[in-house]
Amino acid sequence: MITFKVWVRHPEGLPDLTCPIVLCDGCRKEIVGPGNVLWVDSHGGQVWHTHKGACDRRVSQAIRRETGADHELSRELSEWMAQLHRNTMVEPPPCALPDEEVTS
């Protein structure tokens, strides 16, 4: 699941920083580092994001139960995000990470 997180970092009254994050569909925790994207071609374009390992296996089993599929397709999260970026044909603006100083 892709959602948004608000980083409350500006007690001086400057705007908070809102950043998109990827949540694991297995444990509902933020994916930071290696992850996978899973999907079934015949299931209407829905994708599931997971941590690698136990979450990946648990979500894979749930997908098979939910969709009746005997397998799902998968891609490394980093590769998926790179392809998504390329497919939008949009050059992203520079974005500060939560531990970097944001200047306007």
Sine and cosine of phi, psi and omega as CSV:
sin_phi,cos_phi,sin_psi,cos_psi,sin_omega,cos_omega
0.00,0.00,0.72,-0.69,0.10,-0.99
-0.98,-0.22,0.77,-0.63,-0.03,-1.00
-0.61,-0.79,-0.18,-0.98,-0.01,-1.00
-0.85,-0.52,0.50,-0.87,0.03,-1.00
-0.77,-0.64,0.68,-0.73,0.03,-1.00
-0.99,-0.17,0.85,-0.53,0.08,-1.00
-1.00,-0.07,0.95,-0.30,0.02,-1.00
-1.00,0.09,0.96,-0.29,-0.14,-0.99
-0.70,-0.72,0.02,1.00,-0.15,-0.99
-0.83,-0.55,0.98,0.20,0.02,-1.00
-0.92,0.39,-0.24,0.97,0.01,-1.00
-0.98,0.20,0.06,1.00,0.03,-1.00
0.99,-0.12,0.01,1.00,0.07,-1.00
-0.96,0.29,0.38,-0.93,-0.01,-1.00
-0.88,0.48,0.56,-0.83,0.11,-0.99
-0.94,0.35,0.35,-0.94,0.01,-1.00
-0.99,-0.15,0.83,-0.56,0.03,-1.00
-0.95,-0.32,0.82,-0.57,-0.07,-1.00
-0.79,-0.61,0.63,-0.78,0.12,-0.99
-0.95,0.31,0.60,-0.80,0.07,-1.00
-0.71,-0.71,0.26,-0.96,0.05,-1.00
-0.93,-0.37,0.83,-0.55,0.06,-1.00
-0.98,-0.18,0.61,-0.79,0.04,-1.00
-0.95,0.30,0.76,-0.65,0.05,-1.00
-0.97,0.22,-0.07,1.00,0.06,-1.00
-1.00,-0.05,-0.71,0.70,-0.09,-1.00
-0.87,-0.48,-0.09,1.00,0.00,-1.00
0.91,0.41,0.32,0.95,0.07,-1.00
-0.98,-0.18,0.39,-0.92,-0.01,-1.00
-0.90,0.44,0.68,-0.74,0.07,-1.00
-1.00,-0.02,0.90,-0.43,0.07,-1.00
-0.82,-0.58,0.93,-0.36,-0.08,-1.00
0.96,-0.26,-0.45,-0.89,-0.10,-0.99
-0.88,0.48,0.65,-0.76,0.06,-1.00
-0.39,-0.92,0.07,-1.00,0.02,-1.00
-0.76,-0.65,0.40,-0.92,0.18,-0.98
-0.88,-0.47,0.77,-0.64,-0.03,-1.00
-0.87,-0.49,0.55,-0.84,0.08,-1.00
-0.37,-0.93,0.31,-0.95,0.09,-1.00
-0.86,-0.51,0.84,-0.54,-0.07,-1.00
-0.80,0.60,-0.61,0.79,-0.10,-1.00
-1.00,0.03,0.20,0.98,-0.10,-1.00
-0.92,-0.38,0.66,0.75,0.17,-0.99
0.91,0.41,0.42,0.91,0.08,-1.00
0.99,0.16,0.08,1.00,0.04,-1.00
-0.94,0.35,0.65,-0.76,0.09,-1.00
-0.82,-0.57,0.45,-0.89,0.04,-1.00
-0.85,-0.52,0.69,-0.73,0.01,-1.00
-0.95,-0.31,0.70,-0.71,-0.05,-1.00
-0.62,-0.79,0.41,-0.91,0.28,-0.96
-0.94,0.35,0.41,-0.91,0.10,-0.99
-0.96,0.26,0.50,-0.87,0.06,-1.00
0.98,-0.21,-0.75,-0.66,-0.12,-0.99
-0.86,0.51,-0.67,0.74,0.00,-1.00
-0.90,0.44,-0.68,0.73,0.02,-1.00
-0.85,0.53,-0.73,0.68,-0.02,-1.00
-0.91,0.41,-0.66,0.75,-0.03,-1.00
-0.91,0.41,-0.70,0.72,0.00,-1.00
-0.93,0.37,-0.62,0.79,0.03,-1.00
-0.85,0.53,-0.71,0.71,0.03,-1.00
-0.90,0.44,-0.66,0.75,0.01,-1.00
-0.91,0.42,-0.63,0.77,0.03,-1.00
-0.87,0.48,-0.70,0.71,-0.03,-1.00
-0.90,0.43,-0.64,0.77,0.05,-1.00
-0.91,0.41,-0.71,0.71,-0.08,-1.00
-0.93,0.37,-0.65,0.76,-0.12,-0.99
-0.99,-0.16,-0.30,0.95,-0.08,-1.00
0.98,0.20,0.07,1.00,0.00,-1.00
-0.96,0.27,0.49,-0.87,0.04,-1.00
-1.00,-0.03,-0.13,0.99,0.08,-1.00
-0.32,-0.95,0.29,-0.96,0.08,-1.00
-0.80,-0.60,0.34,-0.94,0.06,-1.00
-1.00,-0.03,0.42,-0.91,-0.01,-1.00
-0.54,-0.84,0.35,-0.94,0.04,-1.00
-0.49,-0.87,0.52,-0.86,0.10,-0.99
-0.86,0.51,0.68,-0.74,-0.02,-1.00
-0.84,0.55,-0.68,0.73,-0.03,-1.00
-0.89,0.45,-0.62,0.78,0.02,-1.00
-0.94,0.35,-0.66,0.75,0.03,-1.00
-0.86,0.52,-0.73,0.69,-0.02,-1.00
-0.92,0.40,-0.61,0.79,0.04,-1.00
-0.90,0.43,-0.67,0.74,0.03,-1.00
-0.91,0.41,-0.64,0.77,0.03,-1.00
-0.88,0.48,-0.68,0.73,0.03,-1.00
-0.89,0.46,-0.73,0.69,0.02,-1.00
-0.87,0.49,-0.64,0.77,-0.06,-1.00
-0.94,0.35,-0.38,0.93,0.03,-1.00
-0.99,0.17,-0.35,0.94,0.00,-1.00
0.84,0.54,0.53,0.85,0.01,-1.00
-0.90,-0.43,0.71,-0.70,0.05,-1.00
-1.00,0.09,0.88,-0.47,-0.07,-1.00
-0.96,0.29,0.55,-0.83,0.11,-0.99
-0.96,0.28,0.36,-0.93,0.07,-1.00
-0.88,0.47,0.65,-0.76,-0.03,-1.00
-0.79,-0.61,0.75,-0.66,0.02,-1.00
-0.99,0.16,0.65,-0.76,0.11,-0.99
-0.98,0.22,0.35,-0.94,-0.08,-1.00
-0.82,0.58,-0.49,0.87,-0.04,-1.00
-1.00,-0.06,0.07,1.00,0.04,-1.00
-0.99,-0.11,0.43,-0.90,0.05,-1.00
-0.97,0.24,0.75,-0.67,0.02,-1.00
-0.99,-0.14,0.78,-0.63,0.04,-1.00
-0.85,-0.52,0.50,-0.87,0.01,-1.00
-0.91,-0.41,0.00,0.00,0.00,0.00
